[in-house]
Amino acid sequence: MRLAETAEDFIKYKAAAMEVNMDAIRVSDKTCIVEMPKEVVTYDEAPLWMACTQKSQDGLQNIILDFTAVERMNGLGANMLVKLYAETKNRGITLLVYGISAHYRDVFKVTGLERAIGIYEKEADALLAAGETSTNISTAGTREHINDITQRDTTNWAKPLSKITVTEVPNGATNLNVENRRAVGPVEGFGQMWEKVYQQRLAGLKTTPAEAIQVMKENFTKLQPPQNRFYPTAAGIQPNEVVLITSSTPGGPLHTGVLILYSDDESFTFITPQGHPESGWVSFHAFEQNQSTVVQIIGLARANDPVYEMAFRLMGAKFQERIWRHVLSSLATHLGVEPQVHVIKTCVDKKMQWSEMTNLWYNAQIRSLLYTIVSPLRRPRRSKE
């Protein structure tokens, strides 16, 4: 399959995602309310953005997301919200949300979305925060809001935690640069925000998306390149579990890890701790298209600090891309399919976040180098006979 054909398929997949029903209510020349669908499971922010701009061509200042009907959101949905936030921030538009349940408040907290999107309980509160007049507030609501909707993904998300706790250190793993670190998503971090989508079509193979993801979960450590060692706990890929990582990078040894942010039958998502080369997450997802299952790895992240940003621009980005290409190629080989991995890269936000420069203090690469140097000196010397 040629790259052009794969890109065309990708566009078709994006177009299909745009068919998701998202209705916008124009409150005024400057404010739109978007009624979110029951399932927020696409990483494409275009349908939501188009719904708003069709209602307010000029002068849009506020987008308010009505979350009252949402029953399910996965890691891809979180991707979409982060990208929408980046778009609105760069355009000087305020992004607000109301009607989220206690469960989704926890999701916004663990993903860092609460740092990016203003959260309000009621529609009137969000409109007031948007600077709307009392007349607009009283006439805006046209939808019957349901307060007793059951979320179907409560067991799929990690619970909020102030610091990561490593409860199990598998044989061969090094517990370094993960314990007592915060989980940090793409809202945080220093460098440019990039989305990278890696695709492998399982052509001619009668494997469902759920079966493909299950194979990936069960063989995740074996799918890694030799220089990248993942150490999951005995519980496997489950929310709130920690996966320790030891990697040989162009900059030297690296000891870090990831927290499992989300996991269901057809996808799972890792989020990084402070000091990891990236601030963000990576999602593993499968879907059916043209009578074949397509497996995707979708990364959305920023370099965590200025040193990492420079490293990514010099060689780190290519090193990272080789890792995820290898994982998908290994999965294809394992399943008896010819590896044909294609990558689509998009710079979501070109701006640096200079307020995050202090992340350098937690730099896992530097701390791993120091650990490698100092560790032999800490070993007890043998006594002379």
N, C-alpha and C positions, 0 to 999 in steps of 0.2 A: 504494500500500500504506500503510495507516494505521500509526501508531506502535504501537498496541496489538497489531496483527497481527505486527509485527516483534518486539516484546517476547515474544510468545507463541512465535514461531519460535526466539528466542534461548533461552527456557526449555527448549524441546524439544531444542535442540542441547546444552544443559548436561546434560539428562537422559540423552541418548545418551552423553555423555562419562562419566557416572556408571556406565555399564555396563562400563567398563574393569575387568578382573579384578584386584582388590587384596585379598588375604587377610591378615587379621591373626591373629597367634598371641598369646594372652594368656599372658604369662610369670608375672605376679603381679598383685595388685590395682593396682600402680602402673606397670607396664611392658607395652607391646605392641610386638611386632615385626611390621612390615608387609612382605610379600613383594611387591616392586615388579614390574610386568609387563615383558615384553620391550621394549615401546615406551612411553616416557614422553613423550607428544606432545600432552597436553591441558593447558590452563591452569587447569582446574577442580580445586581441591584437595578438593572435597566428597567424592568417593569414598574418598579416603585417610582423611580425617577421620572419615567414617562407619564405615569398617572398624575404626578404633580404638575409637570410642565405643561401638560395638555389643558389643565385647569387654570394655571397661572403662567402665562407666557413671559410676562415681564414683572419685575418688582417683587418676586418671591423672596420673602425674608424668613419664613418659618415653615417647617414641615413637622406635623404632629402625627405620630403613629398610634393608631387605636389598636391596642393589643387585647381587647376584651374577648375576642372570639378565638384566639390562638390556643390550640390544643397540643401542638407538637412543634418543636424546633430542634434542629440538630446543629452540628458544628458548621455545616455549610450555611445555615441560616445566620449564625453568628458572623461568618465571613461577610455575608451580604450587608449586615448592619454596620460592620466596621468600614466597609468600602463606601457605603452611603454617608457615613459620618465624615470620612475623609473628603468626599466630594462636596458636601455641604459646608464643611469648614473652610475649604479653599475658595468657595464662592461667597463666603460671608453669610451663610444661611444657618439659622439655629435649628437644631434637631431635638425634638422632645417626644416623649412617649407617655401614654396614660393607660390605665386599665390593666396593668400587669398584676398577676397573682403573686402570692408570697413565693411560690416556686420560681417564677421568672425573675423576681427580684434577686433571688439567690443566683440564678444563671447570669444575670447582668453583673452581679458582684464578682463571681469567680472568673468571668471572662474579661473583666475590666471595662465592660460597656457602660457601667454606671459612672465612670470617669468621663465618658464622652457624650452621653445622652441624658438630658434632664428628665427625671422620672416624677410623674405626678399621679395622684390617685384618681382624680376625676377629669373629665373633659373640660369643665369650666376652669379648673385650676391650671391646666396646660394652656388654655386660651388666654387666661389672665397673664400668665408668665410670658406669653408671646406678644403681649401688649395690645390685645384686642379690646374693643369697647364693650360695654355692658350689653349693647344692642346685638352685636355680633355673637356674643356669648349665649344670649338667650335664644337666638334663632339658629345656631349652628347644628345642634344635635338633631339628626334625622334618622338615626339608627337605634333600634331597640337593643340595649346592651344587656348581656347575660352575665350574671355574677357567679353562677354556680357551675361553670364549665370545668370538666375534669381534664387535667393535663395528662397526656398519655406517655410522657417521657420523664417522669419524675425519678425513675430508677436509672435512667441513662446518663444523667449529668453528675459530675463531681460536686460535692458540697463545698461551699465557701470555707476557706481556711486562711488564717492570718499568716501561717508559716507551714511549709511542707515538712512532714515528718516521715522519715524513712524507717519503716517498721521491720523490714527484712532486707538483708544484704546477701544476695545469692553468691555461691562459690565463684571466685574469680573476679567479683565486682569490687569497685572502690567507692566507698561512700564519701564523696568529696564534691563540694560546690552544689549540693542539693539540699541537705538537711538545714532547716531553719531559714531557707530562702523563700521569698514570695513567688507565686506563679505570676508571670507577666505576659500579657497578650500584645497584639499588634498596635493597640492604642498607645501603649508605652513604647520604650525603646528610643534610640537616638537617630538612626539613619533613615534613608528613603524606604518607603513601604513598597514591597514587591509582592505580587501574586504570581505564583508559578504553578502551572497545571501540567502534570505528566500523565499521559494516556497510553494504555495498552489495550487493544481490542483482542478478545479471546475468540477470534474468528473460527467457525467450524466446530466449536466446543459447546456441548450441551451442559453448560454450567450456569446456574442462576446467580444473580448478584449476591444473594445471601451466601451461597456456597462458595463463591470466589473470596468473599471477605472472611469467611470462616477458615479457609485454607491459609489466607494471609495471616490471620491471627495466630493460628496454630504453628506456623512455620516462620514467624517474623524474624527470629534471631538467625535462622539459616539463610534467609534471603539477603542478609546484609553482605556488603563487600568485606574482604578480610581485614581491612584496617578499621572497621566499624563494628564494635561489639556491644550488643544490647543485652541487658540482664533484667528481664521481667521477673516479678515475684511469682510464687507458686499459684496465686490466684489468677494469673494471666492478665489479659487486657480487659480490665474492669475499671469503672469510674473510681477515682481517688487512689488507685494503685500507682506506684512509682516504678519507672524503668530507669535503672542506672546505665550509663553509657561510658565506655572507654574508647577513644578514637585516636588514631595516629593521623595528624593533620600536617599540612605544609609548615605550620607554625610550631610544631612539636606535639607532645602528648596532650590529650584533653580528657579530663574527667568531669562529667556532668550528668545530666539525666533529663527526664521529662515526667510530667504528671499526666495521667490519663484523664482528659477533660470530659470526654463523651464516648459512649459505645452503645451501638445497637446492632441489629442483624446485618445491616447493609453499609455501615460506616463506623469509623472510630476516629477520635481526634486526640492528639497530644498537645499539651501546652508547656512552654519552657519556663524554667526557673530563672531568677536573677543570676546574671553572670554567664548564662549560656550565650553562644555567639549570636543568636537571634532572640528577639523579643517577639513572640507570636505563637502560632500553632500550625500544625500540619494535619490535614484530614485525609483519611483513606476511605474511598467511596467507590461503589459499583452501581451501575444502572444498565438497563437493557435498551439497546438501540439497533434498529435494522436487523432484528432477530439474532443479535450477538450481545454478549455481556462485555461492557467496557469498564475497566478498572482505572480509577484515577487517584493520583496523589496530588493534593492541592495545598500548597504552602502559602500562608499570608503572614508576613513578618517584616520587621525592621532589624537592622544591625543593632545590637544592644548598646554599644558605646562607640566613641570615635575611632578607637583602635580597630574594632571589628569592622566598622564601615570602610576603613581604608583597606583592610585585609580582604574584604569581599570584593572590592573594586579591583584589587590587584590579581587575586587568584581564588579567593574563598568561594565566590559564587559558582565558578566552574567546578570546584571540588565538591560542593554541595550537590550540584546538579548531577554529577557522576554517581553519587550515592543513590539518589532516588531513581535514576535510570537503571542502575544495577538491580535495585529491589524489584522493579516491575519486570525487568528482563528475566530475573531469576524466577519470579512467579510464573511467567509465561513458560519458561523451560520446564519448571516443575509440573505444569499442567499439560505439557506436550504441545505447546503452541509456539510458533516462531516469534521471537522477541522483535517487536517493532514499536519502540517507545518514541513518542513525539511530545515535544514540550512547547507550551505557549506561555510567554512571559509578558507581564504587564506591570509597569510602574504605576502604582495606585496613587502615591503621594511623593513628589520629588523633594519636598521640604524636609530639612533636618529639624529635629526637636532638641534645640540647644539646652532646654531646661533639664534634659535627661543625661547630660554629660557626666554627672556624678555616678552613673551606672558603672563607670570604669573601675570603681572600688571593688566591685564583685567579679571582675573579669576572670572567668574560669580558666581561660588559656594561660594567663599570667600566673594564677594561683596553682595551676597544675604543673607548670614549669618549676616553680619554687618548691612544690611538694616533691617533685622528682629529684631535685638537687639536694634537698634537706633530708629526705627520707632515709638514705643510707647512713647519714650521720647519727640518726636516732637509734639505729640498731645497736643492741648491747654488744660490746666487744667480748670476744672469748678470753677467758682468763688463761694466763700462762701456766703450763703444768710445772 
